[in-house]
């Protein structure tokens, strides 16, 4: 990463970002996590309703997080009697233990348990996604999931992004003994992997009071190729400081394996949405700061 360019991107005031003509990906800002949750839910519900009106299946790649949208989504579906009976869900990732095995059901990092309770659980029974249309990614079915996605149209990928710009668990490669090219990243499919140290620390800080000792060290994820197959890709974040630099890189950098979400710019219908806090950056708020590798002549 060219540090002078990174400094330039991080120096742009947040309020100027949406109107810039040099953005690599369309971008919008919402006020806070409450508004983000409502926007995420509304975006998805509108797509489902359109598919219902056209009497067609709606195929969704869905994450466990950001978590702000589950309540609003449930309310909108139930209040509007929006049927999810024709929706087919492919869950994009899951945490694993050190042996690459599924976590206990009540582990707070078990994505399936969370989704069954908060994504599926609150929907009226007559509107619910059919059990046979809920496809959870596991170490035992990842080849089958890849083949299912490869063999059908995907309407919508919904997700967040990580501190290193990962979408799903497609993290930046930190292994000095493994070379991953942009083409490798573009063509990546479902796989089991070790989680990066910074991913573990970021998630531990957000959900476990920094207790990294209880964080799952491995994960299984759909690849970039599968996530980007959707007709529309929508990513959202209300996480603030952890995501600020990755956002700036995604908006202005050429594609780079250092920040996988830069590949969003190659998709014909991608949109990034962030809260005001996430769109902000401390460098933009402190023009007096100097960095030796940036300001030296």
N, C-alpha and C positions, 0 to 999 in steps of 0.2 A: 504494500500500500504506500503510495506517495504521500508522505506526511504533510507536505505543503498543500496538496489538493484536499486532503482530509481536513486540515485546519480551515481552509477556505469554505468547505461545505458546512463545517460545524459553526462557522462564524455568521451564518445567515440567520437573521431573526426569524423566529417561528412563524410570525404572522405573514411573512413574505413568501413562505414556501408554496402555498397552494397556487399562487398566481404566476409562478415562474414558468418561462417557456422552455427551460433547459432540463426539466424533470424527465427522468427516464421512465417513470411509471406514474400514472394518474394518482393524485393524492388529495385527501380531504381531512380536515381537522374537526373534531367534536369537542365539546367543552370538558367532559369528565367521564368517569367510568359508568355512571348512571346513563348518560346519553349514549355512550358507546354500546352498552347492552341493548338499549332500545333500537338503535340503528342496525346492529347486527341481526337482531330478531326480525325486524321489519324487512331488511334486505332479503333474508331467507324466506320468510313467509310469502312475500310477493312472488318469488320464483316458484314456490310450491303451488300457490293459487293459480298462476299462469299455466302450469303443467296440468292442474286439475281441469281448468277450463278447456284445455286442448285435449283432454282425455288421454293423457300419455303418462308413462312412468317418469318419475323424477329421481335421478341417481345422484347421490350426494357423498362426497368424501368429507368426513366430519372429524374434528379433533376433540380432545378433552381439554378445553381451554382455548381462548380466554373464557373465564367463567361468568362474566357479567351478563351474558345473554340468556341463560337458561330460564330464569324466572320470567322475563318479558316474552320469551318464545312460547312458554307454556300458556301464559295468559292470553296471548294473541291467538294461538291455535284454538284454545278452549272457548274463548269469547266469540270468535268468528266461526266456530264449527268448521275449521279448516281440516279436511281429511288428509291424513298421512298414510292412508291405506295403499296408495300407489307409489310411496317413497321407498327407495332401496338405499340403505346406508352402508358405506364402507368406512370402518373406523381406521384412522390413519396411523395410529401408533399405540404402543403399550410399554410400560416399564417392566423390567425383568430383574431377577436377583443375580448374584455373582456367577451362578451356573447357567444363566440364560433361561431360567424357568420362570413361570408365572408367579406373581406375588400372592400372598394370602388374600382372601376376599376382603378382609377389613383393613388391610394396609391402606393408609391414606393416599398412597401413590398408585393404587389399583385403578386404572382408568375405566375398566369395564364396570366395576362396582359403581363408580361415580356416575357414569353415563346411564346405567340402568335406573338409578335413583332420580337423577335430576334432568336428564334429557328425555327418557322414555316414561319415567314413573309418574309424572304429574299429569300426563295427557289423558283425557277422557278415553275410556276403553274403546268406544266405538270409533274413535278417530286415530288410534294408535298405529304406528308402524307395525306391520305384521312380523311376528317373531322370526319367520323364515327369511325376512328381508333385512335382518340386522346381522351384519357380517363383522365380527370382531377379529382383528389381526392377532395371531398367536404364533409361537415358534413352530407349531405343528401344521399350520395351514397357509403359510406365507406364499408358497408356490401356487397353491390353488387361488389365493386372493389375487396374485399377479395375473394369472391367466384369466380370471373373471373380469378384471378391469381392462385388460388388453383386448378382450373380446366384446366389449360393449361401449356405448357412448356414456360419458360422464357429464352431467349437466353443470355441476357446481362443486368447487373445492373451497371449503371454509377453513380458516386457520388463524394462527397468530404467527409471531416470529420470535426467535430466541436472541440472546445477547450477542451472539455471533452471526445473527441473520439466518439461523436455521428455520426451515419450514418443515413441519412434522419433526422428526428427529434427524433430518439431513444436516448434520453439523459440519462446521469447518474441519478439515482434516488436521489433526494435531500430531499425528504419528510421523516422526522423522524418517521412518523406514518404509513408509507407504506413500507412493506418489499418486495423487488423484488429479487428473486433468479436468478441464471444464467439460470436455466431451464425456468423461467418465461420470461426472456429476449429473449432466443432462440426461444421460441414459440409465441412471441408477434406478433399481427396482427394489422390491421388498427385501429386507435383510435384518439380521441381528448384529448388534455392534456394542462396543464399549462406549459409555457416555464420557464426553470430555470433562476434565476437572472443572473448567469454568461453568459448564452446564450444571454439574452437580452442585457447585457452590451457589449458583444463582437460584436454583430451585429450592435448595435448603434454606436460603435466606428468606425467600418469599413464603414458604409454607411450613417450615419446621424450626423456625427460630435460629437458623444457622447450624442446626444439628446435622451436618453432612453425614455423620455416622449411620443415620437411618435412611439415607437416600439410596434408591436402587442404582447400582453402578452400570447397568446395561439396559438396553431398550431394543424394541423391534419397531421398524418403521416402513411405511410405504416410501418408495423412492421418488426423486424429483420427476422422473418421467411419468409416473402414475399420477402424482398430484397435479402436474401441469397439463394432464390430458383433458381436464374439464374444459367445457366451453367458457366458463367464467371462473376466475380465481379471485377470492376476496380474503385479505388478511387484515387483522385488527390488533391493536394493543392499547392497554391502559396502564402498562407496567412502569412507565416513567423512566427513571435514570438508566435502568438496565438495558433499555431498548433505544435510547436516543441516538447513539452513534451508528448502530446498525441501520436505523431509519435513514440517516443522512447518506450513508453509503449506498443504500438501495435506491435512493432518489437521484443520485448524481454519478455514481461510478459506472464504469464499464463492467461487464460480467467478470466476477472473480470467485475462485473457490474459497477465498478467505471469508467471503460473505455470501453464502448460497442464495439468499433471497434476491441478489442482483439478477438472477435468471428470470425474475418476474418480468423484466423489461422485454423479454423475448416472447411473452404470451400476448395474444391479440386482444384479450379482454381481462386485464388484471387491474385491481384497485387496492391501494393501501389506505387504511383509515387509522388515525391515531388521536389520542386525547391531546389537549393543549400541553399537558405536562410532558408527555412522550415526545411531542413535536419540538419542545424547547431543547436548548443545549447550553450548558454553563459557559462554553467558549464564546457563544454569541452574546452572552450577558456580561462578559468581561474582556472587552477589546484591549484593555491594558496588559493582559497577561502576555508573557513572552516565553517562548520555548526555544531552547538552544538549536534544535535541529530544524526549526522553522524560520526563526528570525535572524539567525547568523548569516552574515554575508560571505 
